[in-house]
């Protein structure tokens, strides 16, 4: 069972695309670390 879903996430800073078409699916009981700027 998914407890968190994120789909088609894009992050832009001016003309720079930092993240393009990001997908995350967190299932119950999973431990996930996300490190970024």
Helices and strands as residue ranges (DSSP letters): E 2-13, E 16-27
